[in-house]
């Protein structure tokens, strides 16, 4: 999965010329740099679920891929 995400981020930053890619995930997941907690962000399976917003900035991605 990491290899696929790398290609997706490369496409987003290089081809689409994005400056920022965000991911909304449950706090148990790992990945991008956490920026903030969205409490009770959505309702799923009979309960409210928190999400953490993660982001990766283009310049940081470029540093990682050098």
Secondary structure, DSSP 8 states (H G I E B T S, - for coil): -HHHHHHHHHIIIIIS--SEEEEEE-TT---SEEEEEEEEEEEETTEEEEEEEEEEEHHHHHHHT-
